[in-house]
Amino acid sequence: MHLILLGPPGVGKGTQGKRLSEANGWPLISTGEMLREAVAQDTSLGREAKTLMEQGLLVSDDVMIGLVEQRTSEPDASNGFILDGFPRTVPQADALEGILRRRGQVLDAVLSLSAPADEVVRRMLSRGRSDDLESTVRRRLVVYDEQTAPLIEYYRRLGRLREVDGLGTLDEVHEGLLRAIRDAASA
Ligand code: AMP
């Protein structure tokens, strides 16, 4: 299946994505992780992304679309994948539609995880990533509201949105996601 995990930073997309990936065998494609690796290896992509990430801003659509087009064409993604952190803007979502269409693939479901803003801030401040300083966290939430939250409506209109409560224990959220995937598979 081809799935997207959508939701604000700190809602648990990475953690839940890893579990879904292990449970089902689809690779988890996390654009944030890909960028953090590029930063760690000090590649030209990493150097371009580093300052933006530290400021809580987005890397350009063209760069991100190219990365995802390449990564999703690798053999391990031929039977499906879970995207975490992409798309983050409407142009990225449009580009993904085009990429999948050209390959004769469809997006099976967009799993939209939600939690109140104060809870996602608490979670981000407790994990201690270098872009998890309070000022950056606030900026990332503003960027999310402005640029990424419109994708909820975008995918609702396409009939792909599956809403899942991101509060609750890891197991409860995992179960909610599995239910949403089952519903999508039988739709
Ligand atoms: P994440 O791990 O998904 O929270 O991403 C960490 C940071 O990487 C974000 O704050 C952005 O600076 C950058 N990033 C990750 N994915 C994208 C994307 N799809 N488009 C633009 N920037 C991204």
Boltz pocket constraint, residues with backbone or C-beta under 6 A from the ligand:
constraints:
  - pocket:
      binder: B
      contacts: [[A, 9], [A, 31], [A, 32], [A, 33], [A, 35], [A, 49], [A, 52], [A, 53], [A, 56], [A, 57], [A, 58], [A, 59], [A, 60], [A, 64], [A, 84], [A, 85], [A, 86], [A, 87], [A, 88], [A, 92], [A, 131], [A, 140]]
      max_distance: 6.0
